[in-house]
Amino acid sequence: MIKELQKIYLESTKLTDGNKLPKTITKRYKQRLLEGKRKKARIFQIEVLQRYKRQCENWKKSNENWIKAPRKLTEKQSEKCKQIQGSQLMAGLKVGHVNIRSLLSLKRHEEPYKFLNLQACLAELKFDVFVVGESQVNGIDDSQLQITEYKMYRLDREYTGVLADCASGGGLLVYVRDSVEVKKAVLKNVLGSNLMQYIHLELKYNNKTIHVVAVYNPPHTGREDAILDILYNYSQKQDVVILGDININILGGNNHEYQRCFGTKNGGLGFLQCINEVTRWESKTLIDHVYFKAKNWKVLQSGVIPTGPKNQLEGFANHKIIYCTLV
């Protein structure tokens, strides 16, 4: 059954042998076979797999256009970024995050407007550490992603089989200002948790050490325990900040086990969750979090910076920028 499906796939996409099909596709194919709808199952399968092929072609075309696009901020964009709401951040170690949902997006196929907005953020807000979630930059060379005065750490989502050429979804980029020393870097795809990803950086700033952990947890995985594992493991560190798109809505009120991580009562891990307002303005949910636990540091400032309609970063992302300033 699966071999027959494999043959159909190879015929429709002209790929080499040895590719594995996504479980969701094989499951629906089996179901239709059991229902006795063999012909419909085959037609459905060919349509789905040809759609994957089109996605691959569109992805490659987007990459090519993005590489050719200009990288320099215009005077108008530079002036615009000076008006970013919340740009008056206090002095200290400034750590921020935004889920950007593909840094490669092009506006009218002319300019990488999300990348330009990212440059504007770093130029105006002067973050020392800035995390880009769901970067989706597979196939793009590092040199195309560099920003002046920043070191870059990159973790793409790993794809195998038929999705390897599409390579969309997930990904993390972390930009660290050159003046901040990076003592250690760990980049990891957690395959057992449906491709949760994290980057752990041990930083030295003003003669003090802090561990910054950037996390992306895909939606609808049902794996709160994976996040709990990370929080538990890093709760053993003396000074740590964990931030990212966790995709668990704290405003939902149903995550009682998850809430135990905050504070020290009832066996809590002692983390402070610094964000207390909606971070994804479309769904009105708080799914981007900043956890803080430290002995030698304190949170001077934390909050969100709007990226939605009617502000300077309109179209940048459908998540707000989350941040904290540490001293």
C-alpha positions in Angstrom: 0.0 0.0 0.0 2.7 2.5 1.1 5.0 1.3 -1.7 2.2 2.0 -4.2 1.7 5.4 -2.8 5.4 6.0 -3.0 5.3 5.2 -6.7 2.5 7.7 -7.3 4.5 10.4 -5.4 7.6 9.8 -7.4 5.7 9.9 -10.7 4.0 13.2 -9.7 7.1 15.0 -8.4 10.0 13.4 -10.3 12.0 13.1 -7.0 14.6 10.4 -6.3 13.7 7.2 -4.5 13.9 6.8 -0.8 11.6 9.6 0.4 9.2 9.1 3.2 5.7 10.5 3.1 4.1 12.6 5.9 2.1 10.6 8.3 -1.0 12.7 7.9 -1.1 11.9 4.1 -0.5 8.2 4.5 -3.2 8.0 7.3 -5.9 9.6 5.0 -4.8 7.4 2.1 -5.3 4.3 4.2 -8.6 5.5 5.5 -10.0 6.0 1.9 -8.7 2.6 0.9 -10.6 1.0 3.8 -13.7 2.8 2.7 -13.3 1.2 -0.7 -12.6 4.5 -2.5 -9.3 3.4 -4.1 -9.6 5.6 -7.2 -10.6 8.7 -5.1 -7.7 8.0 -2.7 -5.2 7.9 -5.6 -6.5 11.2 -7.1 -6.5 12.9 -3.7 -2.9 11.7 -3.1 -1.6 13.0 -6.5 -3.3 16.4 -5.9 -1.8 16.8 -2.4 1.7 15.8 -3.5 1.6 18.0 -6.6 0.6 20.9 -4.2 3.8 20.1 -2.2 5.8 20.4 -5.5 4.2 23.8 -6.2 5.1 24.9 -2.7 8.7 23.9 -3.3 8.9 25.9 -6.5 7.3 29.0 -4.9 9.7 28.7 -2.0 12.7 28.6 -4.2 11.4 31.5 -6.3 10.8 33.5 -3.1 14.4 32.8 -2.0 15.8 34.0 -5.3 13.8 37.2 -5.2 14.7 37.9 -1.6 18.5 37.5 -2.3 18.3 40.0 -5.1 16.3 42.6 -3.0 18.1 45.7 -1.5 19.1 45.5 2.1 19.7 49.2 2.9 17.2 51.4 4.9 15.9 54.4 2.9 15.8 57.8 4.6 12.0 57.4 4.9 12.4 54.1 6.7 15.1 55.4 8.9 12.9 58.3 9.9 9.9 56.0 10.5 11.8 53.7 12.8 12.6 56.6 15.1 8.9 56.8 15.9 8.5 53.2 17.0 6.2 53.1 19.9 8.0 52.0 23.1 11.4 53.0 21.7 12.5 54.6 25.0 14.0 51.5 26.5 16.0 51.9 29.7 19.7 51.3 29.9 20.8 47.7 30.7 20.9 44.4 28.9 18.0 44.6 26.5 16.6 41.3 25.4 13.7 41.1 22.9 11.8 38.6 20.7 9.3 38.6 17.9 7.6 35.8 16.0 8.0 37.1 12.4 6.5 34.2 10.4 9.0 34.2 7.6 11.7 36.8 7.4 11.7 36.1 3.6 8.4 37.8 3.0 8.5 40.4 0.2 6.3 43.4 -0.2 5.2 43.5 -3.9 8.2 41.2 -4.6 10.5 44.2 -4.4 11.9 44.6 -1.0 12.4 42.4 2.1 10.2 44.6 4.3 10.3 42.4 7.3 14.1 42.3 7.3 14.2 46.1 6.8 11.8 46.5 9.8 14.1 44.2 11.8 17.1 46.3 11.0 15.0 49.4 12.0 14.2 47.8 15.3 17.8 47.0 16.2 19.0 50.4 15.0 16.5 52.4 17.0 15.7 50.2 20.0 19.3 49.0 20.4 18.6 45.6 21.7 21.6 43.7 22.9 20.0 40.3 22.2 17.1 39.9 19.8 15.4 36.7 18.9 13.5 36.1 15.6 11.0 33.2 15.9 9.6 31.3 12.9 12.4 32.8 10.8 11.8 30.3 7.9 15.1 31.0 6.1 16.0 27.5 4.9 18.1 27.8 1.8 19.4 31.3 2.5 23.1 31.9 3.0 24.2 33.4 6.4 25.7 36.4 4.6 22.2 37.4 3.4 21.0 37.6 7.0 23.8 39.4 8.8 23.1 42.8 10.4 25.9 45.3 11.1 27.2 45.3 14.7 25.6 42.0 15.5 26.7 38.3 15.7 24.1 35.9 14.4 23.1 32.4 15.7 20.9 30.4 13.5 18.8 27.2 13.8 16.7 26.0 10.9 14.0 23.4 11.2 15.3 20.0 10.0 13.3 18.4 7.2 13.6 15.0 5.7 11.8 13.1 2.9 9.2 14.8 0.8 9.2 18.0 2.8 12.9 18.6 2.6 12.7 20.8 -0.5 9.7 22.8 0.9 11.5 23.5 4.2 8.9 26.0 5.5 7.9 26.7 9.1 9.9 27.0 12.3 13.4 28.3 12.6 15.2 30.6 15.1 17.6 33.5 14.6 19.4 35.2 17.5 21.2 38.5 17.0 23.7 39.4 19.7 25.4 42.8 19.8 29.2 42.7 19.2 29.9 44.3 22.6 28.3 41.3 24.4 30.6 38.3 24.9 29.1 34.9 24.0 30.9 32.3 26.2 28.8 29.2 25.0 26.2 28.4 22.4 23.9 25.4 22.1 21.5 25.0 19.2 18.9 22.1 19.3 15.9 20.7 17.5 13.9 18.7 20.0 12.6 16.0 17.7 10.6 14.2 20.4 8.4 17.3 20.9 7.3 17.8 17.3 10.2 19.9 16.3 10.3 22.3 19.2 13.6 24.3 18.9 15.8 26.3 21.2 19.1 28.2 21.3 20.9 28.5 24.6 23.6 31.3 24.8 25.8 31.9 27.9 26.5 35.6 27.8 28.9 37.9 29.7 27.8 41.6 30.1 29.2 44.1 32.5 31.3 41.4 34.1 28.2 39.3 34.9 27.1 36.1 33.3 23.5 35.2 32.2 22.0 32.4 30.3 19.6 33.4 27.5 17.4 30.6 26.1 15.4 31.4 22.9 12.5 28.9 22.3 10.0 28.2 19.6 7.3 25.7 20.4 5.0 24.9 17.4 1.2 25.2 17.9 -1.1 22.3 18.5 1.6 19.9 19.6 -0.1 19.1 23.0 3.4 18.9 24.5 3.4 21.2 27.5 5.7 18.8 29.1 8.5 19.7 26.7 8.3 23.3 27.8 8.2 22.2 31.4 11.3 20.1 30.8 13.2 23.2 29.6 12.0 25.3 32.5 13.0 22.6 34.9 16.4 22.0 33.4 17.3 25.7 33.4 15.8 26.4 36.8 19.1 24.8 38.1 21.0 27.8 36.5 21.7 30.8 38.8 20.9 33.5 36.3 18.6 32.7 33.3 16.0 34.3 31.0 13.9 32.1 28.7 11.8 33.7 26.0 10.0 32.9 22.8 6.7 31.9 21.2 5.6 29.1 23.6 2.1 28.8 21.9 0.4 28.2 25.3 -2.1 30.9 26.1 -1.6 32.0 29.7 -4.8 34.0 29.5 -6.7 30.8 28.9 -6.7 29.8 32.6 -6.6 26.1 32.0 -2.9 25.5 32.4 -2.8 24.7 36.1 0.3 22.4 35.9 2.0 25.0 33.7 1.2 27.8 36.2 3.1 25.9 38.9 6.4 27.0 37.3 5.8 30.5 38.6 6.8 31.5 42.1 8.1 29.1 44.7 4.8 27.8 46.3 3.6 24.2 45.8 7.0 23.1 44.4 7.2 25.9 41.8 10.4 26.5 40.0 10.7 30.1 41.0 10.4 31.8 37.6 8.9 35.2 37.1 6.8 35.5 33.9 7.3 39.1 32.8 4.7 39.6 30.1 1.1 40.2 31.3 -0.8 41.4 28.2 -1.9 40.1 24.8 1.0 39.3 22.5 -0.8 38.0 19.4 -3.2 40.8 18.5 -5.2 38.9 16.0 -6.3 36.1 18.4 -6.0 38.2 21.5 -3.8 35.6 23.2 -0.7 35.7 25.4 1.4 33.0 23.9 4.8 34.8 23.8 6.5 34.6 27.2 9.6 35.9 29.1 10.7 33.8 32.1 13.2 35.2 34.5 15.1 33.7 37.4 18.3 35.2 38.8 20.4 35.9 41.8 22.7 38.6 40.4 20.3 40.3 38.0 16.9 42.0 38.3 14.3 43.1 35.7 14.3 46.8 35.3 11.7 46.9 32.6 9.5 44.5 30.6 6.5 44.7 28.2 5.4 44.6 24.6 5.9 46.8 21.5 2.9 46.8 19.0 3.4 45.6 15.5 -0.2 45.7 14.3 -2.2 48.1 12.2 -1.8 51.9 12.6 1.7 51.9 14.0 5.2 52.2 12.7 5.8 48.5 12.4 2.6 47.6 10.6 2.9 44.4 8.6 6.1 43.4 10.5 4.4 40.5 12.3 1.1 39.5 13.8 2.8 39.0 17.2 4.0 41.9 19.3 7.6 42.4 20.2 8.2 41.2 23.8 11.2 42.5 25.8 12.9 42.9 29.1 15.7 45.1 30.3 18.0 43.5 32.9 20.6 45.1 35.3 
